[in-house]
């Protein structure tokens, strides 16, 4: 919606009562399951480097596409609500998701050569680090879904990653 429509907002907030979509933020935590899978896979790499193929095959999926492909009962209203989500929640949420997708892509790029070289220490370090960073980003996204208006800045991400 281009201009704020208070009536449409209030009507949607009312419709969201009793669903898995927050009537405050118009966002749903179910979307984060898409990232939980890759967090788990990255965490398993030190013991099971053959899981790298699954990590490399993981692909970003938009919020709307996630719910289109979902079988949860609230999928249609989740899609509709996302389009009306207040900017103060949606912007930091979307930014956090982009950061999480970037972490996965960066991890895959670093892991490929380590896997090819059979460097188990490097595989374990990259997998664990990426898994921890992703978990922090998921926690930030979850906080936003539950009403926080703050994401992580790139400077904060760099600190977590350890970049100067």
Secondary structure by P-SEA (a helix, b strand, c coil): cccccaaaaaaaaaaacccccccccccccccaaaaaaaaaaaaaccccccaaaaaaabbbbcaaaaaaaccccaaaaaaaaaaacccccaaaaaaaaaaaaaaaaaaaaaaaaaaaacaaaaaaaaaaaaaaaaaaaaaaaaaaaacccccccaaaaaaaaccc
